[in-house]
Structure formats: C-alpha cells, structure tokens
Amino acid sequence: MMIASSPGSLYAIIFAYYIGGDKALSICLCLISTLLSTITYPLIMMVSSFINNISLSSLIPFWQTISASFTQLIPISVGWIVAHYFPTISLYGSKLLSLSACLAILASMSSSILKIGTTIFSQWEIYIVSIVLSIFGYLIGWSLAKLMKLNPFQCRSLCFHCGMQNTTVSIAIIQ
C-alpha cells in the first residue's frame, strides 16, 4: 500500500533522461503520482489508523506529505514554463542541469555508502532483499510497458518510474 501511495521519484526522470526514455512521459508520471500521493497517502493512513485504532494525528505526517509534493511540483512547473516561453534558455539549461543531476546522484550514492559503513557486512540479508525488490519493480515496469505495446522510449520511462518507487521503499527498509 505504501508503494502505491508514494510520490514519483525525481531521480526516475533523471535516469529516464540519461537512458533515452520518453521525457514527457517521465515528467507526467512523476507529476501525476505526486499529485495523487497527496490524497492517497493520507487516505491510506486514515484507513490504517481506523483499523488499528491508532490516533490519526500521530500517524499522518501532513506537513511532510505536502512539502514532498511541492519539492517536486515547483521544479517541474518552473521547467515547463521555461521550456515553453524561453526554449533557448531551456536548451542550455538542460545541459547544465544534466551535469548537476549527475553530481546529485553521485553525492547521494556517496553519502549512502558513508552512512552504511560496515553495517552492510553484518546485515547483508536486508541489502539483498532491498536490491531484489528494486530489480523486481524494474522488471514489472518493463513487462507492463511491453504488454501495453509501448515503444522502447516509453518502456524505459515506465520501467524507471516503477522501479524507483521500490528503490525508495528499499532505502527505507535499510535505514
């Protein structure tokens, strides 16, 4: 349930860009899942709190849900406006942003490796399960795209959006 209600990953857009995926589809998938998550996440938490007889205020992080949505909606909206009204700036900006995206991915990976430290050797089962969960998500995304007879660019985008949501859950399991 948590995977279904979680917002899309901005990293999925970046990876789809680098592997030649459908950029418009990637942005739309991220935007739609982010907008829906502002409704589905609190709804699932409300149902869970009712079933488990838990206080609702301690269960739903309202501010985190809204702020997570805006951290994705604002850059996407600014990108759309710039691309529409200033296509030349958008062209140069995409080259600069692709470099900064690479640096962000490297920084994220480096900080994760530093944070993990030697615990990877003592809790290797958790890491294996997390990796398998992510790979399974990518395979499901690719398979569904192929079943829908999408073109290869769209298959790549859908694959990364399905897999990146599972990657987020995997990281949460590890931490």
C-alpha angles and dihedrals in degrees: 000000000000093000091052092051098043120103122251120268123253086209088064089061090050094049092045088053093052096046093047099256126158102283096195091051091048093052092046093048091051093046095047094047091046093051092045092048091062086065104030099047096055090040093054090046091051092051091046092049091050093049094045095038093236127150109265096217092060093048108047117064095206096175093048091050093051095042092049089054093050093048087062101034096052098055092043092050093047090049092052093048094048093046091050101043101027109032094165092054088045091055093052092039092055090058092050093044093049089057092048090047090055090051091048091052092048092047091049092049092046094050090048092052091047091048093049094050113157096341088092089074096048096044101033094140092065091051093049092050091048093050092047091049091054094047090048090053092051091049093049091050092050093045094050091049091051091048089054088051094237120168118261093260092055091044090057093050094048091046093056095044092053093043097044092057089055090047089059090053090048091054090050090052091051094049 
